[in-house]
Amino acid sequence: MSRPLLALAGVNTFYGAVQALKNVDLTVTEGEIVTLIGANGAGKSTLMMTLCGQPRARSGQIVYDGEDITTLPTHLIMRRGIAQAPEGRRIFPRMSVRENLIMGAESAGYRDYDADIARVFALFPRLDERQSQRGGTLSGGEQQMLAIGRALMARPRLLLLDEPSLGLAPLIVRQIFQAIRALNRETGLTVLLVEQNAFQALRLAHRGYVLVNGVITMSGPGAELLARPEIRAAYLEGGH
Amino acid sequence: MAYALQQLINGITLGMIYGLIAVGYTMVYGIIGMINFAHGDVFMIGAFLSLIALSGLASLGITAVPLALAITLVFAAALAALYGWTIERVAYRPLRGSFRLAPLISAIGMSITLQNFAQVSQGARVKPLAPLLPGGLVLSHGEGFAVQLSWMQIAIALTTVLCLGVFTWLVTRTPLGRAMRACEQDLKMASLLGIDINQTIGLTFVIGAALAAVAGLMFLLYYGAIDFYIGFVAGVKAFTAAVLGGIGSLPGAVLGGLLIGLIETFWSAYFSVQYKDVAAFSILAITLVFLPTGLLGRTDVEKV
């Protein structure tokens, strides 16, 4: 097996005295889509943010592309080819759509960002139409597209997506998932996807992890997890 | 009428000085949500640096006024910027992430430190400066009162407009300005995009301090006298201007500065010079009570 692009080993994260991640091991290999599913408050977003150093892992090790990034400052982690579309989207509300995208190019050093913006607009034509609109006035779905587009502007090797489907209409969710699959197939982009929408996430992903109260309880290929009765019972019953 | 016109000219001149200082308050507040109480004292340091530079240049025989002023401006702005950066690095950055009052208390400490430093190193007495640009344009002679627009006032207005122009360009058009606005809107997200937020915050202090030093130079030229205590009163008035304009808003800071300058000048002219500071600070209280977001402050609700 080739060296993983990202490897977490025994990671523990705390908020004050509350432990949010307990001894988490997780790997992502180059070219994979890996999903992390779990209920609200399971620690999925904490894991995503711990990767980026906010909050810092209290113990354990995070290795990206062979380099220990556990204690690296956030901006340097992001400059190594990791980009995140975070929980809550965090669009800059008083910047235009275009400026939000340009901000995404910061960690790539603004190389060829006009071409990259054109690529994002091709992926999400809605953003093209709203180029000069302020980020804060976009609808939820448009903000999500912008958050993903902004992350892509960084030309990442590893894309972290935190609940891209949250609060969106099914049609838009499908559109976004299709875009993720296309990016993975066509450019070999590696994706770590956090989702509550377990069914769609597991169908999309090559592998999945299940997080319960900060502990990884199960992992395996997406299709295999999808077939497990306990997964069906906990995350898939009702809806979809 | 002529008298009122004169007050208008004087008020705008004073307001520009306040506006330049207010920009520094509002910028730092916007980005880290803290009132930098030492900012007024950086303005005072800028005034002293200007005085030192002007005396130095005079003793070197550089007496061409525009050249001397230009060199002084650059010298004072550069050194004050260094002060600004150092203050942030030493007194505020170590306290980031601490409880909210900690950097505020540290700022008050910094303010006292700078005042005492200036008092000890420069003496407690008022330092005078002979007028460098005497004379001006006489606009009208009517009613036995000559309305005058002095060269000094024109120089102050031109310098302020130039500085604010460069500053606006920097904030709206450059990667640094974009990074500053990003930090102002969402510090955590900015770091997730690879922005070095410590560096961006440091540069915000640098820019604010440089503008304050420009204001310090203009204060020195306009009043022809400075002491170690000028930073406190001017600082609190500029802070009032920033609050009146809407703290966090850059155009608001300039507008607030102009209004405070006008209010103070007209109050002194028509009511009482002794109570001019009362007028300015009443504005602060009234704004905080009835218009807490200021004139141009943000009230817009953002989608979450």
Interface residues (C-beta under 8 A of the other chain):
Chain A: C52 Q54 P73 T74 H75 M78 R79 A83 Q84 P86 G88 R90 F92 P93 R94 M95 E99 I102 M103 G104 E106 S107 Y110 G136 T137 L138 G140 Q143 R150 A154
Chain B: P175 R178 A179 R181 A182 Q185 D186 K188 M189 A190 S191 L192 L193 G194 I195 D196 I197 D300 E302 K303 V304
